[in-house]
């Protein structure tokens, strides 16, 4: 497959020469990068990595299969209305969003990886050759995702509209892929040009978090929104004045003329669809290449940048917020130190934020999907139906997944070797350290979300659900402590990230799904007890709360007494 990709790149050698690129160096660099990619796990098979030294196999095939199924899902947009331009616009928009998200979340390391500079920069390789090689590397890498994703709509169009429209659609999808690559990398280069290398990493991390949330929202809410869309009569683009400025509308106009005829603005759409990616490539290679390579080289420098001395202002002797929280919730010096350590590191570690922070937004996306896109009908009808159903119980126990996600990542760190400090300190037992980490995650991630869920639920269903909110909070504490007893048996940030893909992860995921589900189902069944007798119902809730509180007390005592033999080494 690599030879085919390199042959396709060679077809554009005249273009590369026009841009000032050495085509022989370009082919050598791409060949080396593609060989390395074949030996490196990707985002689709990280969970299957083992600690063995066996080489990674068939990662490209797995990526292509999953991408094909994503393309099958996107075929649903061709059921919206009867206007082919609207349908193709929806597909091109979904495709462009997926490409951009994939570039940001999975392939940013290809762009900002400075390790190849140790080999390339001492050689007589120009800046333009380096930048074009990076862009083409990303293009070839992402083609393993783009080609299978576009295969199902290509076959659909060939079957219903003919082979010529299908080939034209495939060419437009290729140009749209290039546009996505150049737009994202142009944004990277602009940010890198106006900011420092360290700040650039923070920007990339924030973009990864935002786009992962957007991607989840599209996948979760998209089918629900399409199900409720009713497109009646003829679609009129004049009703949407912003459409001519959307790049995917240009591609939709370029494609639709083969199906429903030539329009007045078709020629302009075709010109924009084909010229825009080429112009973006020229701008990147011509103007931004030198600054980009200097910044990338700075990111990989062995000597760190000189520290910036900041003046710390004393504000009437007030202590930081996290220290107030540690004094309020943690008990003893060791537990407080662990609480403060976890509180600070969870705010400064990029890998932790990327894996945990989106889960907070997922809860709100799921809430919006269930509450506002659950059934057909008007907003008033849905609002009336919601108030008559105990959906708030689902929201209560859904909040536990935020804590579960946070606690499952507390033990992993890229700088796990710094954990030697635990074993050289005079700690009699690791129990206070584990409890301090658990409390920090509880206070920082679970309490704010549960408070928001409680206010939202009370505003809709009224104060009559207050006993359910109290019982739900106690049960969520029990769920979190049960999960900590099984997962948080390692000291905070003391394990290598590669171990996150071990075989025990499957059992943990099953546990995540079963524990909140079983306890939440038991809470739901209480609603059938004493429906006509509120005293009986509230008595049952109170009994359940007492039992849960007793279980929590026993689990907490056991967890705090954890010894060194209970900690995984």
Secondary structure, DSSP 4 states (H G I P E B T S, - for coil): -HHHHHHHHHTTHHHHHHTT--HHHHHHHHHHHHHHHHTS--TTSGGG--SS-PPP-SHHHHHHHHHHHHHHHHGGGGGSSS-HHHHHHHHHHHHHHHHHHHHHHHSHHHHH--TTHHHHTTSS--HHHHHHHHHHHHHHHHHHHHHHHHHHHHHHHHHHH-HHHHHHHHHHHHHHHHHHHHHHHHHHHHHHHHS-HHHHHHHHHHHHHHHHHHHHHHHHHHHHHHHH----S---GGG-TTGGG-HHHHHHHHHHHHHH---TTHHHHHHHHHHHHHHHHHHIIIIIHHHHHHHHHHHT-SSPPPPPP-PPPP-TTPPPHHHHHHHHH--SHHHHHHHHHHHHHHHH-HHHHHHHHHHHHHHHHHHHHHHHSSSSS-HHHHHHHHHTS-HHHHHHHHTHHHHHHHHHHTTB-TTGGGGHHHHHS--S-SHHHHHHHHHHHIIIIIHHHHHHHHHHHHHHH-GGGHHHHHHHHHHHHHHHHHHHHHH--S-TT-B-GGGGGSTHHHHHHHHHHHHHHHHHHHHHHGGGSSTT-HHHHHHHHHHHHHHHHHHHHHHHHHHHT--GGGS--
